[in-house]
Amino acid sequence: MPESLYIHIPFCVRKCLYCDFLSVPYNDLLARAYTDALCKELILKKGFAGELKTVYIGGGTPSILPEECFRELFNCLKDNFKFSNSSEITVEANPGTVDKSKIGAMLSLGVNRLSIGVQSFNDAELKALGRIHTSDEALKAIETIKNSGINNFSVDLIYGIPGQTLDSWKKTLSKAVELSPAHISSYELTPEKDTPLYRLIQSGGIKMPDEDLVLSMYDYAIDYLASKGYEHYEISNFALHGFRCLHNLNYWEREEYISAGAGAHSFVKGFRSKNTDDIRRYIKDLNKGIIPEAESTEIKCEDAIKEFIFLNLRKTEGINLAKAEALGLNMPGVCMELIEDGYLEIKGDYLRLSRKGIVIANAIIVKLFEGLVLD
């Protein structure tokens, strides 16, 4: 049974220019009704989960919720689910939406990991992204978190921002490391369709950085963070020893998980399902005792194998060759050309992206799939 639970909170102060996640402006009455509905969904799904090893509350901006909503949600979790003795319980937070009182409340409820959406320590870059906070506000939020006694916190950063230089990226990384987070996520900015950023690029109102510059930023992050003791354990993620994100590892290892919330995805018994994106329909259905599932798809053999390859190659450890063989895959044979060209390599019992390959990982995975013959 699934041992990981994701909960989606779709509220933000304001949607960022690049964001394509389900989020809407915060409304107090709607947020409270939504929290009530979340608890109803969790009760309906309590029989689907095993003993929880990870809980991840993401968004949106979960930290925007009032303390009483957090209490209601966590009381529901504690009353209806079993937790392992060392459960990882993460809440995403943004500067400007956390203070000493709210962090203390989350700690008292059992939260033991925070993921902070900083993105940059350069105010011009934050403005280009449409973020609501400044660099100083991000620094103050992290100091408040550290002073509250949380040592397991992650900092999210973005590179490839319009107007960003290699030098400004180096300064952002340096500032992040000075704050001693246990974990750093470093994401390339990807303009998604139906976002204001994408429309600005299409209209010529904004220009993305040169591809070579973006690759240089990623290359630098890998080397710099390694020099500071951060293990590069997944394409975009770096952690001090013992602080990998267990919840996300569950995704990358293609294990089962359940989710609650509008637009939330679950993976149970070979089926991937998704709740409705319509927040008001979500609330309405749950008030009638109906799980607001919008779609459910069985992941059959070929797609399951592709998921196995794609997700495991995201980890720097790579694909376990014995597990691949059990699925009928002769990975060294399939990948021989990519191995010979230096994009993939075999280390011990694993096939993984090389340093040359990891910087263009998506292109390598696409090429791998092109050579994959499945019965």
Beta strands, then each sheet from edge to edge (+ up, - down):
strand 1: 4-9
strand 2: 11-12
strand 3: 24-25
strand 4: 52-59
strand 5: 83-93
strand 6: 113-119
strand 7: 153-159
strand 8: 183-188
strand 9: 231-234
strand 10: 237-239
strand 11: 258-260
strand 12: 265-268
strand 13: 271-275
strand 14: 293-298
strand 15: 319-320
strand 16: 344-347
strand 17: 350-353
sheet 1: 9+ 10- 8+ 7+ 6+ 5+ 4+ 1+ 11+
sheet 2: 2+ 3+
sheet 3: 12+ 13- 14+
sheet 4: 15+ 17- 16+
end
